[in-house]
Amino acid sequence: MRRGTFRDETVDYAAVGATQAPDLMQYPPERSRPAQESWRLGSGEDRFRTASEAVLSWRAQRDGGLIVTDVRPASGPMYSGVSFDAEGTPIAPSKLEADQRFDADGTPWVSSGATVHLRGRVKGLKAGGELRVIQAIEEPRRVGFLLGTVSDTVVSGEESFMIDWYENDEVWFTVRAFDAPRSFFYKAMPWLISRRRKALFQRYLRAISPLYATR
């Protein structure tokens, strides 16, 4: 397996980390469509741990109908990505060391700086391409990651997948994204971006939530 660094393939959009900006829905990156959904998964530490492991092992993508291939962890100290403080000000990226974990079939778990290929279709529309993990977060009450487009994608942008265990003991799964059209098809019919995004969000929920009910 070839290993790459964060500099091997850069993302194809400028607003890196913008899915973590508090005002994403009001002020999305230029020419992009923002989206956000949150779902309560249950309560307690066991639910938080189970959901966190599911997210970090690509369950949202895999059980959401996408094919995950060629996961290439970054070599050496991992890029920890862009983060924001409480006021939404970007915090300088740093590096950290972490043990690589693997799924039962040998697929590496999510890690900062990793590159992955996704393939699939959503409501007949292509989904996937080459993407990079911009940031992986593992905190006592928050786990998740940011995934940004690199190449061969019909839209350009970023997704974030976060599991939060709040002080009231509730566990929530939040997905945020912004998408800008790259293909002529989506530029001509930009409303399809929102349709595709809504379907993807529902798939992610089905994959992660034990309480999913069709809405």
N, C-alpha and C positions, 0 to 999 in steps of 0.2 A: 504494500500500500504506500503510495507516494504521500509524503507529508509536506505541508506548505506553511508558510508564515502568513501573518495578516497582510503583508505587502504583496503576496503572490498575485492575488486578484482583488482589486479594489471594488467597492460597491459602485453602482451606476447612478447614484443620486447624491445630492449635496447635503440634505438635512439628516445626517447620521444621528441616530438617537432621538429623533423627534417624536417617536411614539411615547416617550416618557415625559414630554413637555405637558404641563398641566393644562395649557390652552390649545391643545391639538385640535379639538373639535371646532373651536372658534377661529383659529388661525393656522390652518394646515399649510404644509409646504406648497409653493407655487404650482399651480396646474394639477394638484392632486386632490383626491377625494378621501376625507377621513372617515373612519368608522370605529365604533367602540361598543362592546357588549360585556355585561357582567352577569354571572350566574352563581347563585348560592349552591355549594356542593354538599353542605352538611355542617357538622360541628366537630370540634375536638382534634387533638393532636394526631390520632390515627388517620383521620380523613385527610389532614394536611399532608402527612408523610406519604400516604398512598397517591394522592393527586400530584404531589411534587415529583415523585419518582416516575409517574406516568408522563408528565410533561417533559422531563429531562431525558427520557428514553424514546422520544419522538412518537409517543402514542397519539397525540392530537393529529399528527400528519398521517401516520400509518393506518390507524383505525378510522381516520377520517377519509380514507379512500385514495390517499396519495402513496406512490411508491417511493421509498427512501433508499437511495443508493449512493455509493462512493462518498461515504462520510470520511473526511480527511482532517483529523485534528491538527491544530497548529503545533509546530515543534518548539521545544524549549519553554521558557516562561510564557504563559498565555496572556494574550491581550485582554484586559478586563473591560474594555469598552468605555463608551461615553455614559455618564450619569448626570443627574440634575439634583440640585439642592431644593429645599422647600419653596424657594422663590422662583424655581425654574431656570436658574443659572447653570450652564454647563460646568461640570467638574472635570478637570484634566484627567485623561486616561492614565492608567497605571498598569503594571504587570504583576502577575501572581503565579505561584506554583500550585499545581493541583494534580492529584492522582487521576489518571484516565480510567473511566468505568465503561463496561461493555454490557450489551444486552445478551440474552441467551444464545442468539445466533451470531454473536461476535461483532455486532454493529456498535461502534463507539457511541456513548451517550453525548448529549449536548455539551460542548465546551467552548469557551471564548476563542474566537479566531478560526474555528473549524469551518470547512466548506462542505456543502452537501448538494446533491442533485435530487430534485423532486420531479415526479412525473404523474400526470393524471388529468382527469377532465371533471368539470363541475357544470352540471346542466348543459352538457354538450360543448362547453367552452374549455379551452386548454388552461391548465394550471401547472405551474412548476418552472423548472429551469435550474440554473446554478445560483445558490444563495450562500451567504456567510453569516455565521453567528457573530453579531456585533458585540454582544455582552451576555454573559451568563451570570445570574444572581442566585446565591445560596445564602440566605440569612435565616436567623432563627424563626422568623414568622413570615418570610417572603422568599419565594423561589420562582425562577422563570428565566426567560431569555428573549433577546431581540434578534430577529432574522431579517437580513437585508438582501435585496436582489443584486446579483453580480452580472449575469449574462443569460441570453437565451430565454428571456421572460417576455410575456406579452404586456405586462405592466411593470413599472419601476416603482420601488418603494420599500416599505418596512412593515413587519408585524411584530407585536410583542405578546408573549404568553406568560401570564403571571398568576401564581397561586398565593393568596394572602390569608393568613390566619389572624383574625382581628382579636382585640382584647375582649370582646363579648363572646369569644369562643367560636364564632362563625367562620367558615372557610369559603372563600369566594374565588372563582376563576374569571379573570378578566383578559379579554383579547382586544387589542387596539391595532389599528393599521392606517396607513395612507397609501393610496395607489394613484399613479399617473400613467396614462396610456403611452405605450411605446409602439404598438402595431397600428397599421392604418385602420384595421377593423375597429379597434377600440377608440381611436381618434374620431372615426366617423360616427360611432354610436357609443358615446361615453357613458350613457345610462346603464349599459351592460356591465360596467365596472362595479356599480353598486349591487346589481343583481348577483354577480359572481361572488362578491365579498359576503353578502348576506348568506348565501348557500355555504360558503366555506366556514363561516362562523358557526352555523348550525351543525356542520360535520364535526368541528372541533369539540363542541359541547357534547355531542353523542359519544365521542371517543373518551372524554375525561369524566363526565358526570355520571354517577351511579343513580341519579335521580331524574335523568332526562325524561321529559314528557313532550310530545309533539305539541307545538303551539300554533 
